Amino acid sequence: DPRKAPPRERYPLAWEQRAVLQAEAIADMGTAFNLPHEIDLAPEVSLSRLRAAVAALVRRHAALRTGILPDGDDWVMCPLDPARATPALDIQPIDHPAGTAPAAPIRPFHPDGGPLARWSLHRDPAGRLVLFFDIHHSMADAQAVDILLGDLAALYAGRTLAPVAVDVVDYGWWTATRDQAAVDQARDWWRQIFP
């Protein structure tokens, strides 16, 4: 089990995060590292339960409430208060049928300390509701997004989830403070988690 990060205001990045940010810094990558998702919501969706589930998800997963700041020639992760990172999710109208174009504009993320995840709620002219979610690739990959959206569905359904064992700040801390014996042991652990 990788070491849990101690409570701090700033954490080092994992090398994978640093590589993504370096690639963005070298060339104007625009939205190349965005991972946008649109979720069509059922007409009977409870907006109060959805908002509560998103708020619980943001509290649960540091990746949804962590920003990245420049720090000299490097970057650091800065976890934010969950209240600052939790979206209001007010319904915004869109002027096209859902699914024919993105519900929300896909905008580049910037390492300015704000959360590297965005949420918004949209209604199309036919009344369809769409939840838009976008996260920067420095905070998640496709497998992590699947976990996040699965947890969102579970929280919306009122299920109790086991605590998150390790999060993005733990992984960044671990990669910055590891020794070779710990690397070998943790590599085996990660392979069990993600076969």
Disulfide bonds with the S-S distance in Angstrom:
none
